[in-house]
Structures are given as structure tokens and as C-alpha cells.
Amino acid sequence: MSYFITLEEKKSKETFPGFTGRFEHTENMTLAFWDITAGSSAPEHSHSHQQVVTVREGKIELIVNGEKKVMDAGCIAVIPSNVKHSAYAVTDCKLLDVFYPVREDYRI
């Protein structure tokens, strides 16, 4: 078993138009490394997973439970289970999302 992963070797999956992710799954979490094209949006949705969003590059507008924030590099949002949220990429951006528990729908 190797403890080290090269992100570029992971297969990618587009979950919403313009949202392409590479995923790593542990026993209890999913890490989603997103490349998002400017102008792309994720419609309002919710899921049973807890989600922590970290902006690595660029700007994204996130609306969580009606509260809107334009986030840039270094900003973090914590989204509890079953809370409605949506996103709009103001610029090309890179995000890291951590989900608990594992997102089985993101397995490739």
C-alpha cells in the first residue's frame, strides 16, 4: 500500500458543466480537487454529507442557506448536512472540497 498520491494520475469526472474533479477517498472522507471554468455554475442542491470548501485559486460565489459570499484563495466555507447551497465561478478557479462521509457517487 502506498501512502502517497499524484493528483494528475487520478481520473477526472465532470459533475456539473464546467466542474471537473479528481477524487481521493479514505475510509470516512472524500477529497475533491476541482478545476472550475469561469462562468460555470452548480445549481442549488443539498446532500447528506458535511462539506468543507477551500478556495485554492480564483474566485467563486457561494450561496449557503441564502447567505452569499464571493470567496477567493484562502477562504473556507463549512456546509452542514442537508443545507442548500449553490456556486458560480467568477473566474477560473481551483477548489478543494472535503466531504464526510465518503461520496460514493464520486467514485470513478
TORVEXTI-51419 format. One record per residue: chain; residue number from 1; residue in three letters; x, y, z of N, C-alpha, C in turn. Coordinates in nm, 3 decimals. Each point is the difference from the previous one (the first is absolute). Example, Ala and Ser with C-alpha at 12.3 -4.5 7.8 and 13.67 -1.06 7.14 Angstrom:
  chain  resi  resn      n_x      n_y      n_z     ca_x     ca_y     ca_z      c_x      c_y      c_z
      A     1   ALA    1.319   -0.569    0.780   -0.089    0.119    0.000    0.090    0.120    0.000
      A     2   SER   -0.035    0.105   -0.072    0.082    0.119    0.006   -0.077    0.109    0.073
//
This chain:
  chain  resi  resn      n_x      n_y      n_z     ca_x     ca_y     ca_z      c_x      c_y      c_z
      A     1   MET    0.085   -0.119    0.000   -0.085    0.119    0.000    0.089    0.125    0.000
      A     2   SER   -0.030    0.093   -0.087    0.073    0.125   -0.003   -0.079    0.107    0.074
      A     3   TYR    0.071    0.085    0.070   -0.063    0.109    0.073    0.003    0.131   -0.078
      A     4   PHE    0.054   -0.005   -0.120    0.018    0.122   -0.078   -0.076   -0.009   -0.132
      A     5   ILE   -0.058    0.113   -0.040   -0.085    0.005   -0.118    0.046    0.115   -0.088
      A     6   THR    0.000   -0.021   -0.131    0.026    0.108   -0.095   -0.135    0.039   -0.061
      A     7   LEU   -0.043    0.120    0.029   -0.133    0.045   -0.040   -0.021   -0.011   -0.151
      A     8   GLU    0.099    0.035   -0.079   -0.014   -0.002   -0.145   -0.025   -0.139   -0.055
      A     9   GLU    0.035   -0.103    0.076   -0.023   -0.138   -0.045   -0.142   -0.049    0.028
      A    10   LYS   -0.075    0.076    0.078   -0.138   -0.038    0.031   -0.090    0.031   -0.120
      A    11   LYS   -0.097   -0.087   -0.025   -0.098    0.028   -0.105   -0.088    0.116    0.044
      A    12   SER   -0.051    0.076   -0.098   -0.086    0.113    0.032   -0.143   -0.029   -0.042
      A    13   LYS   -0.091    0.075    0.060   -0.143   -0.015   -0.027   -0.065    0.138    0.004
      A    14   GLU   -0.085    0.028   -0.100   -0.075    0.125   -0.001   -0.134   -0.026    0.068
      A    15   THR   -0.025    0.070    0.111   -0.125   -0.021    0.075   -0.109    0.100   -0.038
      A    16   PHE    0.040    0.122   -0.031   -0.087    0.102   -0.058    0.078    0.057   -0.117
      A    17   PRO   -0.064    0.056   -0.103    0.076    0.058   -0.111    0.102    0.102    0.051
      A    18   GLY    0.127   -0.021   -0.036    0.106    0.090    0.042    0.064   -0.034    0.133
      A    19   PHE   -0.054   -0.098    0.073    0.055   -0.044    0.130    0.062   -0.138   -0.019
      A    20   THR    0.132   -0.005   -0.010    0.071   -0.125   -0.019    0.080   -0.031    0.125
      A    21   GLY   -0.020   -0.120    0.054    0.066   -0.036    0.125    0.085   -0.125   -0.011
      A    22   ARG    0.100   -0.006    0.086    0.081   -0.120    0.023   -0.020   -0.033    0.147
      A    23   PHE   -0.023   -0.128    0.030   -0.046   -0.038    0.132    0.091   -0.102    0.067
      A    24   GLU    0.017    0.018    0.129    0.068   -0.099    0.082   -0.093   -0.034    0.116
      A    25   HIS   -0.015   -0.129    0.026   -0.091   -0.047    0.103    0.078   -0.069    0.110
      A    26   THR   -0.031    0.035    0.123    0.055   -0.071    0.115   -0.113   -0.088    0.055
      A    27   GLU    0.022   -0.057    0.115   -0.104   -0.083    0.061   -0.124    0.083    0.033
      A    28   ASN    0.019    0.128    0.036   -0.111    0.082    0.047   -0.025    0.129   -0.076
      A    29   MET    0.090    0.038   -0.091   -0.010    0.130   -0.067    0.026   -0.013   -0.149
      A    30   THR   -0.047    0.101   -0.072    0.037    0.018   -0.140    0.062    0.138   -0.014
      A    31   LEU    0.116    0.004   -0.065    0.063    0.126   -0.036   -0.025    0.022   -0.148
      A    32   ALA   -0.053    0.116   -0.034   -0.032    0.033   -0.139    0.083    0.122   -0.039
      A    33   PHE    0.088   -0.020   -0.099    0.085    0.107   -0.052   -0.065    0.048   -0.130
      A    34   TRP   -0.057    0.120    0.001   -0.078    0.052   -0.111    0.079    0.097   -0.084
      A    35   ASP   -0.017   -0.010   -0.131    0.038    0.103   -0.097   -0.132    0.050   -0.058
      A    36   ILE   -0.026    0.129    0.016   -0.130    0.056   -0.039    0.022    0.112   -0.100
      A    37   THR   -0.074   -0.003   -0.108    0.009    0.098   -0.107   -0.085    0.123    0.035
      A    38   ALA    0.058    0.119   -0.022   -0.072    0.126    0.025   -0.137   -0.003   -0.067
      A    39   GLY   -0.102    0.048    0.071   -0.135    0.005   -0.053   -0.082   -0.125    0.025
      A    40   SER    0.064   -0.106    0.051   -0.073   -0.125    0.029   -0.074    0.012    0.133
      A    41   SER   -0.109   -0.076    0.011   -0.075    0.005    0.125   -0.047   -0.139    0.042
      A    42   ALA   -0.010   -0.016    0.129   -0.059   -0.120    0.060   -0.134    0.046    0.056
      A    43   PRO   -0.111   -0.056   -0.049   -0.131    0.045    0.046   -0.022   -0.033    0.148
      A    44   GLU   -0.096    0.069    0.058   -0.030   -0.025    0.142   -0.030   -0.149    0.022
      A    45   HIS    0.062   -0.055    0.101   -0.018   -0.141    0.033    0.038   -0.021    0.147
      A    46   SER   -0.026   -0.117    0.049    0.044   -0.039    0.134    0.029   -0.149   -0.002
      A    47   HIS    0.072   -0.046    0.101    0.033   -0.141    0.013    0.023   -0.031    0.147
      A    48   SER    0.003   -0.126    0.031    0.014   -0.041    0.141    0.143    0.017    0.052
      A    49   HIS    0.093    0.027   -0.089    0.141    0.011    0.040    0.031    0.138    0.059
      A    50   GLN    0.085    0.004    0.101    0.060    0.125    0.044    0.104    0.037   -0.105
      A    51   GLN    0.018    0.130   -0.023    0.092    0.045   -0.106    0.079    0.119    0.049
      A    52   VAL    0.131   -0.004   -0.023    0.086    0.114    0.027    0.062    0.041   -0.133
      A    53   VAL   -0.022    0.123   -0.039    0.048    0.054   -0.128    0.119    0.091    0.028
      A    54   THR    0.111   -0.024   -0.071    0.117    0.087    0.010    0.036    0.048   -0.140
      A    55   VAL    0.007    0.131   -0.017    0.041    0.057   -0.129    0.152    0.002   -0.004
      A    56   ARG    0.056   -0.064   -0.102    0.146   -0.005   -0.018    0.047    0.108   -0.096
      A    57   GLU   -0.080    0.027   -0.105    0.031    0.104   -0.100   -0.130    0.055   -0.055
      A    58   GLY    0.001    0.127   -0.040   -0.116    0.060   -0.067   -0.106    0.050    0.095
      A    59   LYS   -0.118    0.029   -0.058   -0.113    0.052    0.078   -0.126   -0.077   -0.035
      A    60   ILE   -0.076   -0.034    0.103   -0.126   -0.069   -0.018   -0.104    0.063    0.092
      A    61   GLU   -0.121    0.018   -0.053   -0.110    0.049    0.081   -0.074   -0.122    0.055
      A    62   LEU   -0.010   -0.008    0.131   -0.068   -0.112    0.064   -0.119    0.054    0.077
      A    63   ILE   -0.114   -0.064   -0.016   -0.119    0.034    0.078   -0.033   -0.121    0.086
      A    64   VAL    0.001    0.020    0.132   -0.029   -0.108    0.095   -0.119    0.044    0.084
      A    65   ASN   -0.110   -0.075   -0.012   -0.120    0.029    0.078   -0.042    0.147   -0.015
      A    66   GLY    0.013    0.054   -0.122   -0.041    0.137   -0.028    0.107    0.105    0.025
      A    67   GLU    0.111   -0.036    0.063    0.109    0.095    0.027    0.102   -0.006   -0.114
      A    68   LYS    0.025    0.116   -0.064    0.089    0.006   -0.117    0.136    0.056    0.039
      A    69   LYS    0.107   -0.061   -0.056    0.136    0.047    0.023    0.083   -0.027   -0.124
      A    70   VAL    0.077    0.100   -0.045    0.099   -0.023   -0.104    0.129   -0.038    0.073
      A    71   MET    0.045   -0.121   -0.027    0.117   -0.055    0.068    0.120    0.000   -0.093
      A    72   ASP    0.118    0.031    0.054    0.123   -0.009   -0.078    0.100   -0.086    0.075
      A    73   ALA    0.120   -0.011   -0.053    0.101   -0.092    0.054    0.014    0.016    0.151
      A    74   GLY   -0.008   -0.112    0.069    0.014   -0.002    0.145   -0.131    0.003    0.075
      A    75   CYS   -0.111    0.031   -0.067   -0.130    0.001    0.067   -0.053   -0.143    0.016
      A    76   ILE   -0.069   -0.022    0.111   -0.057   -0.131    0.031   -0.147    0.018    0.035
      A    77   ALA   -0.083   -0.093   -0.046   -0.142   -0.004    0.039   -0.030   -0.138    0.056
      A    78   VAL   -0.078   -0.004    0.107   -0.042   -0.125    0.061   -0.150   -0.015   -0.025
      A    79   ILE   -0.036   -0.109   -0.069   -0.141   -0.023   -0.035   -0.047   -0.125    0.073
      A    80   PRO   -0.094    0.017    0.094   -0.051   -0.117    0.073   -0.084   -0.091   -0.091
      A    81   SER   -0.027   -0.118    0.049   -0.084   -0.096   -0.072   -0.136    0.061   -0.034
      A    82   ASN   -0.048   -0.030   -0.120   -0.134    0.035   -0.045   -0.030    0.149   -0.010
      A    83   VAL    0.102    0.085   -0.004   -0.018    0.144   -0.017    0.012    0.032   -0.149
      A    84   LYS   -0.096    0.076   -0.052    0.001    0.036   -0.142    0.114    0.097   -0.029
      A    85   HIS    0.063   -0.022   -0.118    0.111    0.086   -0.041    0.013   -0.004   -0.152
      A    86   SER    0.063    0.105   -0.054    0.027    0.009   -0.144    0.129    0.077   -0.018
      A    87   ALA    0.055   -0.006   -0.123    0.127    0.066   -0.026    0.002    0.056   -0.142
      A    88   TYR    0.076    0.108   -0.018    0.023    0.061   -0.130    0.147    0.041   -0.007
      A    89   ALA    0.072   -0.048   -0.101    0.142    0.032   -0.017    0.015    0.138   -0.062
      A    90   VAL    0.046    0.095    0.078    0.024    0.136   -0.048    0.119    0.000   -0.095
      A    91   THR    0.103   -0.080    0.032    0.118   -0.017   -0.084    0.026   -0.151   -0.010
      A    92   ASP    0.095   -0.039   -0.083    0.047   -0.138    0.008    0.048   -0.019    0.144
      A    93   CYS   -0.026   -0.115    0.056    0.043   -0.020    0.139    0.030   -0.146    0.029
      A    94   LYS    0.071   -0.018    0.109    0.033   -0.132    0.053   -0.047   -0.004    0.144
      A    95   LEU   -0.073   -0.106    0.032   -0.051   -0.018    0.136    0.041   -0.135    0.053
      A    96   LEU    0.001   -0.011    0.131    0.009   -0.129    0.067   -0.123   -0.011    0.088
      A    97   ASP   -0.082   -0.102   -0.026   -0.114   -0.031    0.087    0.032   -0.127    0.077
      A    98   VAL   -0.035    0.000    0.126    0.010   -0.121    0.081   -0.142   -0.036    0.043
      A    99   PHE   -0.039   -0.124   -0.027   -0.134   -0.049    0.033    0.009   -0.109    0.105
      A   100   TYR   -0.094    0.002    0.094   -0.015   -0.107    0.098   -0.148   -0.035    0.008
      A   101   PRO   -0.036   -0.125   -0.012    0.085   -0.115   -0.030    0.037   -0.004   -0.149
      A   102   VAL    0.055   -0.112   -0.042    0.046   -0.019   -0.138   -0.112    0.027   -0.099
      A   103   ARG    0.033    0.069   -0.110   -0.094    0.021   -0.111    0.013   -0.119   -0.096
      A   104   GLU   -0.085   -0.097    0.018    0.005   -0.118   -0.088   -0.028    0.036   -0.146
      A   105   ASP   -0.080    0.107   -0.021   -0.031    0.042   -0.137    0.119    0.063   -0.071
      A   106   TYR    0.108    0.028    0.072    0.120    0.056   -0.060    0.108   -0.106   -0.024
      A   107   ARG   -0.032   -0.125    0.021    0.097   -0.106   -0.029    0.006   -0.020   -0.152
      A   108   ILE    0.121   -0.011   -0.053    0.017   -0.018   -0.144    0.054   -0.140   -0.024
//
